[in-house]
Amino acid sequence: YMQPMVAATQASHPLVRAGDIPVLFRYLPELLALSEKVLACFEHHSTHLWRDVLPLQVGRIFQLLEQELVTFVKYAVHYQANTKAIRRACNNVLFLKIEQDSLTRKETNRMGISDYLIAPFQRVPRYCLLIKDLMKHTEKDDPQFNELDHALRLLTGLTYAMDHAQQR
């Protein structure tokens, strides 16, 4: 989405204002990097030889990423500005063409820009669901239970902070 929009700012009737582009895509690179880091942590723990001795520590992984998870709140703060820019762009024929092209392409998962912009809000509650499910299958006296509980509280607080930031 970003590349066609940047090109469209050069048109006589620009798709979006050039100043909207950084607002629309602010924090998305950091969120992608964070998602890759979460995945890398899980892969690292699940593929190394010591996995038989030391089980996957999901709670600890989220605790270690606590400072980086704040990026989700930063993204939420700018969400309203993003949706306003998209609403303005929806009146533009070029934007509608870009959107339609993206909806038909496999590499975009046939999702529109609003689907992509809401995805970070859906990710954190999914992490919470993962941890809740793991807690159901972890004994309360297992040391990992406390780590999972801490991670769940961390992610639940993050969800509330994102909701609050979005409603401003």
C-alpha positions in Angstrom: 0.0 0.0 0.0 2.7 2.5 0.9 4.6 2.5 -2.4 1.5 3.2 -4.6 0.4 5.9 -2.2 3.8 7.6 -2.2 3.7 7.6 -6.0 0.2 9.0 -5.9 1.2 12.0 -3.9 2.9 13.3 -7.0 -0.3 13.4 -9.1 -2.1 16.7 -9.9 -4.9 15.6 -7.5 -2.9 13.6 -5.0 -4.4 10.5 -3.5 -3.4 11.5 0.0 -1.3 14.4 1.2 2.4 13.7 1.4 2.2 14.4 5.1 -0.4 11.6 5.6 2.0 8.9 4.4 4.2 8.9 7.5 1.1 9.1 9.7 -0.5 6.1 8.0 2.5 3.9 8.2 4.1 5.1 11.5 5.0 2.3 13.8 4.1 -0.4 11.3 7.8 -1.3 10.6 8.4 -1.5 14.4 5.4 -3.7 14.8 6.5 -6.0 12.0 10.0 -6.2 13.6 8.4 -7.0 16.9 6.3 -9.8 15.4 9.4 -11.2 13.8 11.3 -11.0 17.1 8.4 -12.9 18.9 8.5 -15.5 16.3 12.3 -15.8 16.4 12.2 -16.2 20.2 9.7 -19.0 19.9 11.7 -20.7 17.1 14.9 -20.3 19.1 13.5 -22.0 22.1 11.7 -24.7 20.2 14.6 -25.7 17.9 17.7 -25.8 20.2 18.9 -29.0 21.7 18.2 -28.0 25.3 14.4 -27.8 24.6 14.1 -31.3 26.1 15.7 -30.1 29.3 14.2 -26.6 29.5 10.6 -26.2 28.2 9.5 -23.3 26.1 9.1 -20.3 28.3 6.3 -18.4 26.7 5.7 -16.2 29.7 9.3 -15.2 30.0 9.5 -14.4 26.3 6.7 -11.8 26.7 8.3 -10.4 29.8 11.6 -9.9 28.0 9.8 -8.0 25.2 7.8 -5.8 27.7 9.5 -2.6 26.7 9.1 -3.3 23.0 5.4 -4.1 23.4 4.8 -0.5 24.1 5.0 0.0 20.3 1.4 -1.3 20.2 0.2 1.6 22.4 2.1 4.1 20.3 0.4 2.7 17.2 -3.0 2.9 18.9 -2.4 6.6 19.7 -2.2 7.3 15.9 -5.0 5.0 14.8 -7.6 7.7 14.6 -5.4 9.9 12.4 -4.9 6.8 10.2 -8.6 6.2 9.7 -9.2 9.9 8.9 -6.5 9.8 6.2 -8.1 6.6 4.8 -11.6 8.2 4.8 -10.2 11.2 2.9 -8.5 8.8 0.4 -11.6 6.8 -0.1 -13.0 9.7 -2.1 -10.1 9.3 -4.6 -10.5 7.0 -7.6 -6.8 6.1 -7.5 -7.0 4.9 -3.9 -10.0 2.8 -4.8 -8.0 1.2 -7.6 -5.1 0.5 -5.3 -7.5 -1.0 -2.7 -9.2 -3.1 -5.3 -5.9 -4.4 -6.7 -4.8 -5.3 -3.2 -8.0 -7.2 -2.5 -7.4 -9.4 -5.5 -3.7 -10.2 -4.8 -2.6 -13.3 -2.9 0.4 -11.6 -1.4 -1.8 -9.1 0.4 -4.0 -12.0 1.7 -6.8 -10.3 -0.1 -7.1 -7.8 2.7 -7.8 -4.1 2.5 -5.8 -1.4 4.1 -8.3 -1.0 7.0 -7.9 -4.8 7.6 -4.1 -4.3 7.9 -4.5 -1.2 10.1 -6.8 -3.0 12.6 -4.6 -6.1 12.8 -2.3 -4.9 15.6 -5.3 -4.4 17.8 -6.2 -8.0 17.2 -2.7 -9.4 17.8 -2.4 -8.6 21.6 -5.8 -10.2 22.6 -4.7 -13.3 20.6 -1.5 -13.4 22.7 -3.7 -13.2 25.8 -5.8 -16.1 24.5 -2.6 -18.2 23.9 -1.4 -17.5 27.4 -4.8 -18.3 29.0 -4.9 -21.6 27.1 -1.3 -22.4 28.3 -2.3 -21.6 31.9 -5.1 -24.1 31.7 -2.6 -26.8 30.9 0.1 -25.7 33.4 0.0 -26.7 37.1 -0.2 -23.8 39.5 2.9 -25.0 41.3 4.9 -25.1 38.1 7.3 -22.1 38.0 6.1 -21.3 34.5 2.6 -20.7 35.8 3.7 -17.5 37.6 5.6 -16.3 34.4 2.5 -17.0 32.3 0.3 -15.1 34.8 2.7 -12.1 34.8 2.7 -12.1 31.0 -1.1 -12.3 30.9 -1.4 -9.3 33.2 1.2 -7.4 31.1 -0.7 -8.2 27.9 -4.1 -7.5 29.4 -2.8 -4.1 30.6 -1.5 -3.5 27.1 -4.9 -4.3 25.6 -6.6 -1.8 27.9 -4.0 0.9 27.2 -4.5 0.4 23.4 -8.2 0.6 23.8 -7.9 3.8 25.9 -5.5 5.3 23.4 -7.7 4.5 20.5 -10.7 6.1 22.1 -9.0 9.5 22.7 
